[in-house]
Amino acid sequence: MRIRRSIKGTPAKPRITVYRSNKQIYIQAVDDVNGVTLASACSREKEIASAGGKKKIEVAALVGKHFAEVCKEKGIENVVFDRNGYQYHGRVKSLADGAREGGLKF
């Protein structure tokens, strides 16, 4: 809640939120004004899961790139990053870097 007090997502600049479990990583773009999820991606999707044998950090980068492609298809370029209380290193940093490589502007 401390993070969400200062970070708000709008239709023009949605909030990107991250959730990581022990095995998977999830990301979604949220419009807080209307309470709608605009786009999402996770490491369980077929395109990413079929690239097996990779480390969790590498998978997180793939999820970030795939998420950036999904956002571009929906016309989303500028976003606000919500790390959801996780420290900005490891899988969370790799996910953000992958999304930046895919063309999202934080």
N, C-alpha and C positions, 0 to 999 in steps of 0.2 A: 504494500500500500504506500510505502514511503516513496517508491519510484513512480508509481502511477499518479501521485499528487503533482509531479512536475512534468510528466510526459503524457500528452494527449494525442490521439490519432484523429485525423480529419479525413474526409473523402479525398481531398487533394494530396494529403501527406499522412498516410496511415501509419499506425504504430506496428512495428514488427516485434512479436514476442517469441521467445525461445523457451522450449521445455526440453530437458534432457533426462533420460532415465539411465540406468546402468548400461543398457544395450542400444537404445534407439535415441534419435534426436528429432525434434519436431519444430517447425517454424510456421507462423501464420501472420498475415497482415490483417489488422483489425481497425475498423472505423468506429471510434468510440462515440462519435456524435449520434450515429444511427444504431449502434450496437450490432454491427454486422461484420462477419469474417469475409474479407474480400478474396484472399488467396491463401493456400496452404501447401506444405510439402513435408515429407518425412522420410526417414531412412528405410521405411518398410515398403515404399513404392517399388514396382517391378523394375523400372529402369536403374534404380540405385541398388536394390538388393541383388540384382543379377551380377553386379560387379563385385562378387564375393572375394574373400581373401584379402581385404584391405583393412587397414587399421581404422579405429574409430575416428581419428582426426581427419584422415583422408575421406572417409565417408561423409563427415560433416561438411567438408569443402564441396563435395559433389552435391549434397543437399542444398547448399547455398547457391551454387550455380544453377541448379534446376529450379529453385525457387525464383531466382532472378528472371529466368525465362518465362515462367508462369506469370509473374508480375508484369513483364513487358507485354505479353499477350493481352493483358487486361488494362493496359495503359497506365501502369503505376511505375514511376521512375524515382520520385523523391519519397523517402521514408524516415521515420524516427525509430531508433533501435532501442528496444527494451530488453535488457539482458535477464530480466526476471529474477534478480537477486543473485544470479550466478556470477562468479568472478570472471573477468574478461581475460581469459587465457585458455589454452587447450582447445577443446571442441567448440566452445562458444566463439572464440576468436577465429578459429578456422572457418566456422560457418559464416561469420560476418565478412571475412576476407573473400570467401567464395561468392557471396552475394555482391560484393563490390566488383569483383572480376566479371561477374555477369552483367554489370551495368547499373546496379542500383546506387543511388546517391544518398548517403546518410547525413 
